[in-house]
Amino acid sequence: MRIARFTTGEDPAYGLVDGAGEKIAEITGDPLYQKIELTGATHLVADVRLLAPVIPRSKVIGIGRNYADHAAEMGGEAPAEPMMFLIPNTAVVGPGEPVVLPPQTSEVHYEGELAVVIGRLCKDLEPGEASKVVFGYTCANDVTARDLQRSDGQWARAKGFDTFCPLGPWIETDLDPAALAITTRRDGDVVQDGTTADMVHGVATLVSHASKAFTLLPGDVILTGTPAGVGPVEAGQRVEVEVEGIGILANPFVRH
């Protein structure tokens, strides 16, 4: 299933998106907490505004340098264990929403990624148990103020500004994340062309590792890392992150 969160101008609602990505069948309540039941209302995707498909209840967990080629372009090696950092949920925005470049930084980079949405409260999982708690997958852009990442020595500010974590366009619940193409385009030009098959640590390992540090709650999101090809984005440009089997997340960048 493809589950979208959207608005027609009223309160946000959830719906099931058809295979063509053209229609949404509205459902009752939040599917993370309630059984999926159709309301009978349908909408054209073109007639609604898609929102971030999930607003994490407690946290977004980022994974650093989870592709060897990206680690190399950043001047290092992939870590032996997953490198985790936290992003506030206030950084999350949806498809089409502007990413605001703050005055504190002059070097902002895009990072196209596969994101994992947790569906059940869990703690201390083994990798073999991870699939039981994954609700689905969506696209993410782990926007990073690279100059602040270097100067701060830790990544909370560099990755945590408001609007720095676009998610969308919807959650795909039926997906094998093992070998999905990840393509990032800046103003239509391909700048990242990778595959999740090149992850150093796969999804099951990441979910297990995170759960052994933090209790994971329904709606928490794990960003699984970015392939090589990260680079700068300026105000006035548009970045698209496409993950095979999910769709395209597109956001314009503007200056504060």
Stockholm file with secondary structure:
# STOCKHOLM 1.0

chainA/1-256         MRIARFTTGEDPAYGLVDGAGEKIAEITGDPLYQKIELTGATHLVADVRLLAPVIPRSKVIGIGRNYADHAAEMGGEAPAEPMMFLIPNTAVVGPGEPVVLPPQTSEVHYEGELAVVIGRLCKDLEPGEASKVVFGYTCANDVTARDLQRSDGQWARAKGFDTFCPLGPWIETDLDPAALAITTRRDGDVVQDGTTADMVHGVATLVSHASKAFTLLPGDVILTGTPAGVGPVEAGQRVEVEVEGIGILANPFVRH
#=GR chainA/1-256 SS CEEEEEESSSSCEEEEECTTSCEEEEESSCTTTSCCCEEEEEEEGGGSEEECSCCCSSCEEEEESCBHHHHHHTTSCCCSSCEEEEECGGGEECTTCCEEECTTCSCEEECEEEEEEECSCBCSCCGGGGGGTEEEEEEEECCEEHHHHHHHSSSHHHHHSTTCEEEEEEEESSCCGGGCEEEEEETTEEEEEEEGGGBSSCHHHHHHHHHTTSCBCTTCEEECCCCSCCEECCTTCEEEEEETTTEEEEEEEEEC
#=GC SS_cons         CEEEEEESSSSCEEEEECTTSCEEEEESSCTTTSCCCEEEEEEEGGGSEEECSCCCSSCEEEEESCBHHHHHHTTSCCCSSCEEEEECGGGEECTTCCEEECTTCSCEEECEEEEEEECSCBCSCCGGGGGGTEEEEEEEECCEEHHHHHHHSSSHHHHHSTTCEEEEEEEESSCCGGGCEEEEEETTEEEEEEEGGGBSSCHHHHHHHHHTTSCBCTTCEEECCCCSCCEECCTTCEEEEEETTTEEEEEEEEEC
//
